[in-house]
Each structure stands twice: as C-alpha cells, then as structure tokens.
Amino acid sequence: MKNIITLILLTGALCACNSPTAPPPPAPADTATAPAAPAPAPASAPAEPATPAAADQQPAAAPAESSEAAAPAYEPPPPQPVVSVYQEPPVEQPAPVEVGWAPPPMLVEPPPPPPSPEYVWTGGYWAWYGNWVWIHGRWAPAPRPHYHWVQPYYDHRGDGVVFVGGFWAAPNVSFVAPALGLSLTLAVPGPGVIPGPPPMGPEGVFLPPPPGSRWGIIVPAPIGTAPAVMTGAPPVVNVGMRVTNINNTNITNTTVTNTTINNTTINNVTINAPASATASHQAVNVAVPAQAHLAAAQTPVVRVSAPTPASTKPIAAYVPGHPVALPPPQVVHAVVPPELAHPAARAAAPAPAPAREAVRPGEPPAAQRAAEERAAQAEAKQKAAEAAAERNKQEAAEAAAAKNKQQAAEAAAARNKQEAAEAAAARNKQAAEAAAAARNKQEAAAEAREKAEQAKEKTAESAEEAKKKAAEAAEARKKAEEKKKENPPQ
C-alpha cells in the first residue's frame, strides 16, 4: 500500500511538470551545459534521468533562433561623397585642431606592392581641411635619413575631437599628445559643409570605425595605432568595439606614457566587440596586423572603396587660416555581403555544428551506433562546409592580391612606357637641336668662305687695275720723255 501511494504522488509531480506555462528558456550561453527538464514518465514506471547529451537536442536551439530573428536588420550606408587627395606630410608634428564631429567610418584601400623595402605606406586616413577629407595612401620614402612615420591622432574630448595629422618625425622625436588642459578654438567648417554626428563612445584616443559602420561611433585604441587596422573588422551599429591590447609584440627600447609614445615595432593588435555592437550580431575577438600596409590589405566585411584622387599633385598639410584648394567630391558606394544586407540570407548561412542525438541507457547497441554515425556525418558535413567557406575566403584574398599585383604591374609598365617615350622624345629633340646647330655652323662656314672668295676676287681685281694704271702711267711718262727729246727746249 505504501508503494502505491508513493507511486501516485510521483505521478502527480510529473504531471505538474507538464503544465501549459513553460519556464523561461535558459540563456544561450548555458544551453550546452544545463540539463534538460525531465520528461513525464508513465505511472507504471519510474522516470528515467536525462543524459547530458539530451541538453544538446535541436529544441534547445530555439532561443538562439528567436533572438536572431528579433535582431534588427543591418541597413547599408547610403552613397557617400568623399574628397580624396594626396598629401605632402610635414616633417614635424602639426598643431592640434578641434573638430565638432567625428570622422566618418574607414574606407577600403588595399596597397599595391612596395616599390622598395625602404618605402613606408602613409595613409589612408581622415584628415581635417574644413571637413573630413580622405588622405589617400601611398608608398613614400622618408624625406630625410632615419625619419619615421607617425600615425594620425584622434582624441574624443567633451563634445568634439582633437585631431593631429600624420607626419614624418626625426629619429629622436616622439609623438606628444596635446595636453588635457589645452584650450583650442573649435574649427570652422568649410562653405556648404554640413556637420556630422558628434563622437559616440568613451572619451580618449580612438580610431574611426570599420567600413560600413554607423556614423559617429568611435573605437577606443592605443596611441599610435594605424587607422587601417579597422579595415577587416565587421561594421558596428552600437558602441562597444575597442582595440584593447597589443598581441605578439616585439618592443625594444620603448617608453610609453599617457602622452608620449616612442618609435616601436608592434606585430599585431587585438580587436574586441560584443555581439550587441556589431552589424553581424556576433562577438569579435581577433588579432589583426598592426602595420598599416598589412592591415589595409585585409578582406573587408563591407567594402566602401576609397576613390583615387583626381590629381596626383599632393596638397600641403592643413594650417588654420590657410585654406587649400580641394577637388570636387566623388561618390562612393558600399558593397554589402548578402548575409548582412538580407536577414534571410543570414539565416541560410552555415549553421553551427549540429548536436549529437541523445542516447538513453538501455537502448540497443545498434541504435546507439546509428545515432553516433548520424552525428558524425553531420559533424563531417559541417566541417566540410566550414573548410569550403575558408577556401573561398582564401581564394578571394588571393584573387584580390593577384589583382592588386596585376594592377601594380600594369601601372609600372605604363610608367615605364611613358618614361621611355619621354626619354625618346628628349633624345629626338636633342638630336634635332644638334643637327640644326651643325647645319647653322656649316651654313655660316660656307657663307664665310663665299665672302672670303669675293674679297679675294675684289683684291685681285684691285691689284690688276692698279697694275694697269701703273703701266699706263709708265707708258705716259715714256711718251712724254720721247716727245721731250724730239722737241728739245729752245
């Protein structure tokens, strides 16, 4: 009798667990470890304890799917007018300027192969010229021996941004951040310039966000970090991304304080972002190259290509009160991958590795083996999909690198052809000038000879005439003497 009462109570408790009001779903992070709720058992048998694998069954993924469906879709940035120029960087630290709004998100600018190992990739980055202007990157040698390149500086202070442009520094010169108590006059926008949104993010040193990000968001970063490290990061739609630390560093004889950073070598930096900050709704924790030319060569998530400057002549660095003539803006468009532009495509993207099927104790060995085989096949299929995606990504990167190399080779061939044509034209011009000079010399010599011949003929004629006159005079004297003899004086 006692056993029957116990069994009835147990059956009632199990039926209560199957009530229509379901408990709140566990957090996604706990899905893999939380045990599943026990299923109701028949009144004639005790309930079986669930195995740990039962927590990994497909229904446990429902909260993640609903969260993904509830996440707002990414809105691609509209077409953007960009003024793109080459700059002649100064050879000393420029004066700081305070701007009332944040620079736009970064643009994509993969560099061509360097002409020489001594060349440095300067750019691309946003600089102030009455508006945020894109300084196009280029390979350049140091203007003086042992000079080094200093990256631009962005600092969120109050409601504005303190900006210092990139420059060439002497061997023993380090960048010095503007003092916190420094009083600056807010820069005046250029004619017709519409101010952008103020900086959104914590105060301090920062970088412009990745390509395709929401305007105004800033990314905190250490002093001296190249803006190009943002190239391959996913766009951000909320505050939260940051360059937090230096990874795999190679630092020698370096002193870093709150205001000064000396010349150093940094191999990689680490970018972190929570899922709530990124347009892909996925957390980011990745190490990227710290060197500007390697960072700029990353494959972007959203491609907003920097336009080539309309003029190859570089402009001078910005100086307040000295306006610089700028070319007209060029409109750039964002190329957004389908998984960001269309939520349906994102849902169709490769799913996480499927969970193994639960195997209850006491099941036949054949059923256990079949479940394990199905799970193994699903895992193999997922790994194959991931490997194919990685191969596609690598092939795309290699194709981009090959395209850049081909473009650089074509540009070099065009330069060589132009230089050869200019050299041939110069040689032809020099030969023509030499031939003309020789002809002039020959004509002058011929004219001189002709004049000499004419003078010689005139001299000969004069001598002949003089000789004739002398003969006539002698004949006249002779006749006079003969006449005198014939008629002597009386």
Residue pairs with C-beta under 8 A, 6 or more apart in sequence:
7 43
8 43
10 46
10 47
11 43
14 38
14 40
14 41
14 47
15 40
17 37
17 38
17 40
18 40
23 37
25 62
25 63
26 34
26 63
28 63
28 64
28 67
31 55
31 60
31 61
31 63
31 64
32 55
32 56
33 55
34 55
35 50
35 52
35 54
35 55
36 50
36 54
36 55
36 57
36 60
37 50
38 47
38 48
38 49
38 50
39 47
39 48
39 50
40 47
41 47
41 48
48 360
48 361
50 358
51 358
51 359
51 360
51 361
53 355
53 356
53 357
53 358
53 359
54 358
56 355
56 356
56 358
57 355
57 357
57 358
58 354
58 355
60 355
61 352
61 355
68 281
68 346
68 347
69 343
69 347
71 281
72 237
73 342
73 343
74 235
74 237
74 279
74 280
74 336
74 340
74 341
76 212
76 302
76 334
76 336
76 340
76 341
77 105
77 212
77 215
77 302
77 304
77 334
79 331
79 332
79 333
80 104
80 304
80 331
80 332
80 333
80 334
81 329
81 330
81 331
81 332
82 107
82 134
82 306
82 307
82 329
82 330
82 331
82 332
83 129
83 131
83 133
83 134
83 326
83 327
83 328
83 329
83 330
84 133
84 134
84 136
84 306
84 307
84 308
84 309
84 310
84 327
84 330
85 133
85 134
85 135
85 136
85 309
85 311
85 314
85 315
85 326
85 327
86 135
86 136
86 138
86 309
86 311
86 312
86 313
86 314
86 315
87 123
87 127
87 135
87 165
87 314
87 315
87 316
87 317
88 314
88 315
88 316
88 317
89 122
89 140
89 149
89 165
89 166
89 167
89 168
89 317
90 165
90 167
90 168
90 317
91 143
91 144
91 147
91 167
91 168
91 169
91 170
92 167
92 169
92 170
92 173
93 150
93 164
93 167
93 169
93 173
93 175
93 176
94 164
94 165
94 167
94 317
94 318
95 164
95 319
95 320
96 153
96 162
96 163
96 164
96 178
96 182
96 184
97 128
97 162
97 163
97 164
97 184
97 187
97 318
97 320
98 157
98 160
98 161
98 162
98 163
98 184
98 185
98 186
98 187
99 128
99 132
99 160
99 161
99 162
99 163
99 186
99 187
100 159
100 160
100 161
100 186
100 187
100 189
100 195
100 198
101 160
101 161
101 195
101 196
101 197
101 198
101 199
101 216
102 156
102 161
102 196
102 197
102 198
102 199
102 200
102 208
102 215
102 216
102 217
102 218
103 126
103 132
103 154
103 161
103 163
103 208
104 126
104 132
104 196
104 208
104 215
105 208
105 209
105 210
105 211
105 212
105 213
105 214
105 215
105 217
105 230
105 235
105 304
106 207
106 208
106 209
106 210
106 211
106 227
106 228
106 230
106 231
106 304
107 124
107 134
107 211
107 304
107 305
107 306
107 332
108 211
108 231
108 300
108 303
108 304
108 305
108 306
109 123
109 124
109 136
109 137
109 228
109 296
109 305
109 306
110 296
110 297
110 400
110 404
111 121
111 137
111 139
111 293
111 296
111 297
111 404
112 139
112 404
112 405
112 407
112 408
112 411
113 404
113 405
113 408
114 121
114 139
114 293
115 139
116 141
118 141
118 142
119 139
119 140
119 141
120 139
120 140
120 141
120 142
120 148
120 149
121 137
121 138
121 139
121 291
121 292
121 293
121 296
122 135
122 137
122 138
122 139
122 140
122 149
122 166
122 292
123 135
123 136
123 137
123 138
123 166
123 292
124 134
124 135
124 136
124 137
124 227
124 228
124 296
124 306
125 134
125 135
125 151
125 152
125 166
125 208
125 227
125 228
126 132
126 133
126 134
126 135
126 152
126 208
126 227
127 133
127 134
127 135
127 152
127 163
127 165
127 166
127 318
128 163
128 165
128 187
128 318
129 190
129 315
129 318
129 324
129 326
130 187
130 188
130 189
130 190
130 191
130 193
130 323
131 189
131 190
131 193
132 196
133 326
134 306
134 307
135 165
135 166
136 306
136 308
136 309
137 228
137 292
137 296
137 306
142 148
142 149
142 168
143 168
144 168
144 170
146 170
146 171
147 168
147 169
147 170
147 171
148 168
148 169
148 171
148 263
149 166
149 167
149 168
149 169
150 166
150 167
150 168
150 169
150 175
150 224
151 166
151 224
151 225
151 226
151 227
151 292
152 163
152 164
152 165
152 166
152 227
153 162
153 163
153 164
153 175
153 177
153 205
153 223
154 161
154 162
154 163
154 205
154 206
154 207
154 208
154 218
155 161
155 162
155 163
155 177
155 178
155 204
155 205
155 206
156 199
156 201
156 202
156 203
156 204
156 205
156 206
156 218
157 180
157 203
158 203
159 198
159 199
160 186
160 198
160 199
161 199
162 178
162 184
164 175
164 177
164 178
165 317
165 318
167 317
169 175
169 263
171 263
174 260
174 261
174 262
174 263
175 223
175 224
175 260
175 261
176 259
176 260
177 205
177 223
177 258
177 259
177 260
178 184
179 259
185 320
187 320
189 195
190 323
196 215
196 216
197 215
197 216
198 216
199 206
199 216
199 218
200 216
200 217
200 218
200 239
201 217
201 218
201 219
201 220
201 239
202 220
202 239
204 220
205 220
205 221
205 222
205 223
206 218
206 219
206 220
206 221
207 218
207 219
207 221
207 225
207 227
207 229
207 230
207 243
208 218
208 219
208 227
208 230
209 217
209 218
209 219
209 230
209 235
209 236
209 241
210 219
210 230
210 231
210 232
210 233
210 234
210 235
210 236
210 241
210 300
210 301
210 302
211 230
211 231
211 235
211 300
211 301
211 302
211 303
211 304
211 334
212 235
212 279
212 300
212 301
212 302
212 304
212 334
212 336
213 235
213 236
213 237
213 279
214 235
214 236
214 237
214 238
217 236
217 237
217 238
217 239
217 241
218 239
219 230
219 236
219 241
219 242
219 243
219 271
220 242
220 243
221 229
221 242
221 243
221 269
222 243
222 246
222 261
222 269
223 256
223 261
224 261
224 264
224 266
225 243
225 269
225 290
226 290
226 291
226 292
226 295
227 292
228 292
228 293
228 295
228 296
229 243
229 269
229 271
229 288
229 289
229 290
229 295
230 271
230 295
231 295
231 296
231 297
231 298
231 300
232 288
232 295
232 298
232 299
232 300
232 301
233 241
233 271
233 273
233 284
233 286
233 288
233 301
234 273
234 278
234 279
234 280
234 282
234 284
234 301
234 302
235 278
235 279
235 301
235 302
235 340
236 273
236 277
236 278
236 279
237 277
237 278
237 279
238 276
238 277
239 277
240 273
240 274
240 276
240 277
241 271
241 272
241 273
241 277
241 278
241 284
242 271
242 272
242 273
243 269
243 270
243 271
243 272
244 270
244 271
244 272
245 269
245 270
246 266
246 268
246 269
246 270
246 290
247 267
247 268
247 269
247 270
247 287
248 267
248 268
248 287
249 265
249 266
249 267
249 268
250 265
250 266
250 267
251 264
251 265
251 266
252 264
252 265
253 262
254 261
254 262
254 263
254 264
255 262
256 262
256 264
266 290
267 289
267 290
267 291
268 287
268 288
268 289
268 290
269 287
269 288
269 290
270 285
270 286
270 287
270 288
271 284
271 285
271 286
271 287
271 288
272 284
272 285
273 283
273 284
273 285
274 283
275 281
275 282
275 283
278 284
279 301
279 302
279 340
280 301
280 339
280 340
288 295
288 298
289 295
289 298
297 401
297 404
299 393
299 396
299 397
299 400
301 337
301 340
302 334
302 335
302 336
302 337
302 340
303 334
303 335
304 332
304 333
304 334
304 335
305 332
305 335
306 332
307 330
307 332
309 327
310 327
310 328
310 330
311 327
315 324
315 325
315 326
316 324
318 324
338 345
338 346
339 345
339 346
339 349
340 346
350 382
350 385
350 386
350 389
351 382
352 382
353 378
353 379
353 382
353 383
354 375
354 378
354 379
354 382
355 375
356 371
356 372
356 375
357 371
357 374
357 375
358 371
359 367
359 368
359 371
359 372
